[in-house]
Amino acid sequence: MLHSVGLTPAVLAPAEFRTVLAYGIGLTDIVKTAFGPDSGLKATDFDRAGLRRRIETFQPTVLAFNGKRSASAFLGIPVAYGYQLNQDIGPTRLYVAPSTSGAARGFWDEDYWRLVAEAAWR
């Protein structure tokens, strides 16, 4: 998916996840101590403060949430897909894109991920 939307010049194998740094992409998550489907996560599983610290430290141009659940947990409000107006953190623009999980394929729309790629390369 990273390649098909223009974030990487080639398709990367899962084992190559560390190479995304060479393309200016960082990967992190907001849930560090639990796993499973979104419906199984508790509000206390989301490390909002930890993610905010990472954003403030590394100041990425764009941060994309992979699905609405994590974005809503972080922002504390319901979210829609796309750019999150008035939610920037310093120079970092926040986007929400449909989850890449196979379990969420009914909501898949690559166009939102293309918006993320366009914003990242501006």
N, C-alpha and C positions, 0 to 999 in steps of 0.2 A: 504494500500500500504506500509506503514512503516513496518508492520509485514512481509508481503510477500517478501520483499527484505532483511530482516534481521536487520532492525534498532531497532525494539522493539520485545520483546519475546512473546507478545500477541497482538491481534487485539484490538485497542482502539476505543471507541465510540467517536463521535465528542465532546461530553461534557467533555471528559477526556483530552482535549488538553493540560491542564496544567501539566499533569503527564509526558509529554515528557521530561521535565527537569530531571526527575529521570533517564532517559536513556542517558543523555548527549546531548540531542537535544534541540535546541532553535528554535523558530519560529518567524520570523519577515517579514516585507515586505518593499519594496522600495517606494511604493505609499501609503501614509498615509491620503491624503485629497480627493481622488477621488475613484470611483469604476466603475465596468463595464468591458466589453470585452476589450482586449488589443487594438483593433482598435479604441476604443473611448477615449483612454488616450492620453493626450498631452505630449510633451517633458517636460514641466514645472511641470507635475504631479509627476515626479520621483524625489525622494529626494536622490540623489547620495551622497551628503556630509553626510547626516544623516546615511545612511547605512555604509559608510566608517568609520564614528566615532564608530558605534556599533561594526564593525569588529575589529577595532584597540583596542577598550576597552576590548572586551570579548575574542579576539584571538581564535576563534574556529579552530579546526584542519581542518575542511572542511566547506565550504559554498556551498550549492547547489541552483542554481536558478531554479525555477519551470517554465520553459519555456524560449524561446529565447528572447522574447521582453524585459523582465526586465533585463536580462544579457546584452543585447546590449545597453540598455539605461544606465546601470551602467558603462560599460566599454567604451562606446563611439565608438564601432566597431562592425561589423557583427560577429556573433559567430556561432559555430557549437556545436552539442551535445558532451559532454564529458569533460575531463579535459582541462582547459584553460591555455595552456602552456605560461609561462612567464608573468602570470597575478597574481601570488601569492601576498598576502598582509601580510607581515611578515610571521608568521607560517601558515597562512590560505591558503589552496589550494581551488581554485574556480572551480566549475563544473557547467555544464548546462545539465539539464535533461528535457525530454519532460513534458509538462504541465500535471498535473493531472486533469485538468478541462475536464468535459465531452464534452465540445465544441471542444476540441483539440484531441479527441480520434483517429482521422485519423493519428496522428503523434506518437501515444503511442508506446513506446518500453521500457519495464521494465528493460532491460539490462543496460541502462544508470543509472537507480536508483540503481541497484546492484553495479555498479562501485562506486557510492557515498558511499554506505554502506561499501564496502570493504575498501575504503580509510579512512573512519571514524574509523574503528576498527583496523587499522595498528598500 
